[in-house]
Each structure stands twice: as structure tokens, then as C-alpha cells.
Amino acid sequence: MLLALLTLAAAALYLPGLDRIKASIWDEAYYVSTSARYAQGQAHFAAHPPLGTMLIAAGTLWVADNDKVDWHPLGAERAAADEVMPKDFDWGGTRLLPALFGVACIVLFAALLLELTGSLVATALFSALLLFDTAIAVQVRSAQLDAFQLAFTIGALWALVRAWRTGSYPALFAFGALVVAAALVRANALVLGALALPILWRLIAARDWTRLWRTCLAGGLGAMMAAGLTLTAYLVATPNPPDPSTEMGRMDLPYFSPEQRAGSSALPGGGARYRRLHGV
């Protein structure tokens, strides 16, 4: 009941009016540009791993009403300037998934507190502090990476506590998957993996080698699943090489294989221009 109430309260705070501000907020200009390259199926590099940007792109392309947008000028540079943004661009879809993950953060935080304290009162009080934190509310209502990483991190902590208390292999699997998912939003989340060391040390001290390798296997399989699914999604979403007629394409193409660079000839005017510039 408490989790349901927190879900409704978070949704009421985070979801309405996402399209009210019809201009980029903070780093949204970068993520709109990245979404534009996903819309064109172009492989590209970014400052962060791809999971978070793919989630923002999913909202921008699949949920938002942006069917008639000309994505080429939006993806040509590192950040899409407000001057080139279409007047009818649907910002609500771009911000929807971060806001939904913001709602998930509240629910996962409450689940973590229940696991730690077993107290509904303590869980309600401390969850309310996070729920009504205006900085969190502003952050998750714009298309930023923070909501994704925070949700995956809190989920990983919940799974870790479950694994410590019960030795549950599904919890260990979830911990590995969520740590890697958080790291595939921002790489710094890899440090969360060190939190599993007390569980491993307890098994080593007990010389329980069977449970030790099963624990490592469960966490490792979860990590590989998260990495494999993200890589597969990225490869499916970006079958085309970068566009050498754009600033971002010229920056990215030198890091691709000669075969991939040659594929840029399929882009209008792109291949010829790239070959003139680089002699390939």
C-alpha cells in the first residue's frame, strides 16, 4: 500500500507538464543531437556509454509526436542549438522516460528502506524527503541521465541487501545486471561492484567454495546480460556509419574501420567529401 501511494505521489509530481518549457534545459541540447543520430540510424560516439542516451532517444522517437522532424540538422553538431529546433518539437516525449525513472527511484528507495529497517513509518518519512526534494524533481523532469543511473543504483543496492541477507542467486544476478546498467549510463557506477566484496569475503572466510563460484557466476551472468542487451540494442539502432557531411560525422569516422568508412558513400554526398578530406 505504501509503495502504491508513493508511486501515485511521485507520478503526480514528476509527470504533468513535461512539455511546458519548449527549449533545451541544461544538457538536453546534447541529448537531442544524439537522439537525432539514432533517428538516422547513425553509429556515433558520445561522452557517456549508450544506455542512457538510447533511453532518451526512445522517448524522443517512439513516444513523442516528432514524425515530421528533419533530424539531419539536429544531429549534425554536438549540441542542437535552439535556433535549429522545430517550433513544434515534442519535448514531452524526450523528457518522459527520465521522469518515469524518477518515479521508479522513489519506489526503489522505499523498497530499499523497507529491506533495511522493516519499518513502514521510517520508510514513509525518509521516502518523503526524497520525493519532495526539489532538486531531484527538477532533475528528473528534464532529459538528463541522472534519473536512469539513480534508479539502477538504488535497485542495485536493494539487490545487494537482499543477497547479503538471504544469499539469493536471483538477487545476485540482479545486482550484477543493475550495476552494469548504471555503468552503461555513466561509467563511474562501476565502483558499485566493490560493494559485493563483503559477500565474497564471507564465503572465502567460511571456505564455502561452491557458493563462492555460484555467487560469482550469478553476478557475472547478470552483468553480461545487461552489457549484451545494451550492445545488441545499440548495434540494431545504428546500422549506418557516421555522416561525413556533418561536424560530428567527421569527428567520429576516423575511429571506424575502413569498411565502415567506405559505407559512408551511401549517404548523399558524404562519402565523396570524406574521401577528398582524408584520401581514402
N, C-alpha and C positions, 0 to 999 in steps of 0.2 A: 504493500500500500504506500509506504513512504517513497519507494523508488518511482512509483507511478505518479505521485504528487510532484516529486522533483522534476520528472520528465515534463509534465504539463507546465510547471512554472518556468522551466528553462526554455521550452518552446515558445511560451508567451512572451518571454523577454528577448529572445535571440532571433526569432524568425520573421516577425512582421516588419514591413517597410524596408526590406533589404535593397530595393532599387530606388530609394528616395534620393540618394546622392548619385547623380548621373555624371560622375567623373571619377578618375582613379584616386584611391586612398593609399598613401604610403607606397608600398611595393607592388600594388596592383598593376601598375603600368608594365612591369616586367612580366607578370604572370599572364596578362592579356596577350603580350607579344609571344610568350611561349605557347599559349593556347592557340594562337593563330598558326604557329608552325605545326602543331598537332592537327589542326583543321586541314592543313595541306598535306598531311602525312609525311612531313619532312623530318628526317633524323637531325638531331641537334644536340649540342652540349649546353649545360647550364651551370650556375654556381652551386646548385644542390642536386642530390640524386633525384630520380624522376618521379617517385611515387606521389609526392605532394602536388607537383605541377600537373601530373596526369589527372589527379582528382579534381583540381580546379578546372582543368580543360574539360573534364567530363560534364561538369555543371554548365560550363560556358557553351558547349556544343550540343549536348543531349537534352538538357533541361531548359535552357534559355531559348527565347524566341529570336535566334540570330541566324535564321536560314538564309537571309539575303545579304549578309555581311560580306564585303570584299576583304578577305583575310590577308591578301598579299602585302598591302602597305602596313598592316598592323604587325606582321611578323618580320618585316624587313630589318628592323633595328632592335637593339637590345631592349628598349622600353618603348611602348606605344604612346606617343605624345597625345595629349588631349585634343590637339588640333586635328589629328587624323582620325579620331574616334567618330564613328557614325552617330548622328544625333539620336537615333532610335535604338542604340545598343542596349541590350537587356542585361543590366548589371545584376539583377536579382538572381539569375541563374549562376553567374560567376561566383556570387557570394553564398549560394545556398549550401553547398557541401561543407564549407568551413563552419557555417552556423549549425548545421546538423551534427557535425563532430563536436561543436561546443556543447550542444545538448548532451551528447554521449559522455563528454568529460564530467559533467555533473553527476550523471548516473553511475559512472565507473568510480568516481571519487567516493560516492556514498557506499557503493558495494565494498570498496577497499576499507572504509572506516568501519562498516559492519563486521568485516572479517577481522579487523584488528581489535575492536572494542566490544563487539557484541551488544552495543547499547544503541537503541533507536534514538534516544534523546541526544546523546553525543553526536551521532551521525547527522541528525537533523540540524543541530546547531552549527557544526563545522561545515556541513554542506551548504548551509545558507550563507556563510561567509564567502565561499567561492561563488555561489550563484549570484550574489548581489555585488560582487567586485566589479566596479565599473570599468576597470582596465581590461579585465577578461571579456566583459560584454562587448566593448568596442573592438577588441582584437578579433574575436570570433565572428563578428558581424561584417568583417571585410575579408577579401580574398587573400588571406595570408596563410603561411604554412604552420603557424603555431598551433591551431586547433587540432590539426592532424597529429602532430608529434606529441602534443599533450595527451590526447586520447590514447594513443598507442602506449605512451609511457605509463600512464595510470593503469591501463589494462595489464601491462607487463608486471607492475608492482603487485596488483591483485593476484595474478597468476603465481608470482613468486611466493607470496604469503601462503597461498593455498598449497603450493608444493612443499614448503617448509613444514607445514602442519600435518599434511596428510601423505606426503610422498607421492601424490597423484601424478602419473605419467602424462595424462592429458593436460594437466596444469603446467608441467614442464615443457610439453610441446607448445602450448600457448605462449609461455614465457619466451621461448626461443623465437617463435614467429613474430611476436609483438615487438621484441627488442629490434629485430632486423627491420620490421616495418617502420618503426620510429627512426632507425638509422637511414632508411631509404627515403625519408622525408628530409632529415638533416643528419649528416654523418656523425655528429658529435654524440648521438644517442648510443653509439656502440659501447660507450663506457658503462652503460647499464648492465652489460653482460657480466661485469665483475661482481655484481650483486649475487650471482649464483655460487660464488666461491665458498661461502659458509655451508651450503648444502653439500657441495663436493667434499669439503674438508671433513664434515661429519661422517660421511661414508668412508673416506680414507682412514679416519681415526678408528672407525669400527671395523676396518678391513673387510667391508662388505663389497667385494669387487663386482659381484653380479649386479647389485643395484647401482653401483657406480657407472658401469658401462651402459646399463639401461637408461640411467638418468642422462648421461651424455648423449646417447642415441636419441632419446625423446626430444631434448632441447635442440640437438643438431638437425633433426628432421624438420622441426618447426621452422628453424632458421632457413634451411634450404628451400622449404616450401614457399616462404614469403619472398625470398630472393628470386626463386624460379618463376613464380607467378608474375612478379613485377617486371622481370626481364622479358618474359613472353609477351606481356601486355605492351611493353614499350616497343618491341620489335614488330608486333602486329600493327600498332598505331603509327609507326614511322617507316613505311616501306620505301620511301623516296629519299634520295640523297639531298643534302642542303642545296639551296638555290644560289648559285654563284653570282646572280644578278643583284643580290642584296648584300648589305653590310654583314649581317650575321652569317649568311652562307659562305662568304669569302673567309670569314674567321674560322668557320668550322671545317671546311673542306680539306685543308691540309692534314687533318687528323684522320681522314678516312683513307681506305685502301684505293689503289689506282683503279680497280674495277668499279668501286662505288663512285669515285670522281668521274669516271667515264659515263656513268649512268646519269650524271647531271645534264648530259646532252639532250635528254628527254624533256628538259624544262625549256620553255620558249626563250631562245637567245642566250640561255645560261651557259651551256657547255662551250660554245664558241668563245664567249667572253672569258671564261675561266682558262681555256687553253691559251688564249692570247696572253693573259696575265702571267701564267705560270709555266708555259711551254710544255704542256703535257698533251 
